[in-house]
């Protein structure tokens, strides 16, 4: 229904920061339940953070305090701000749009449209 394109993935050092972007087209971002996920090598997709149409947010314990989700409705863009990065944050990061069930952490089954991912590598 909507198209999502992630950008901003990079190679960074431990303790560094990174902001990922998710450009959305085909629909207004403010009308969707949005989430960020990651997939580490050899592991299943992991829900990180979500934001609902009423601006309520949630975060997985694994990234709580270090990762913040936000959106710019005028630019129709979703953001993921990551601070104090750790080697275990190395993964492909995906943004997604779906219908809210407000599960914590966000569950992939609740999301319909996905981006193709952007690589984040954190070196020790």
Order of alpha helices (4+ residues) and beta strands (2+ residues): beta-beta-beta-beta-beta-beta-beta-beta-beta-beta-beta
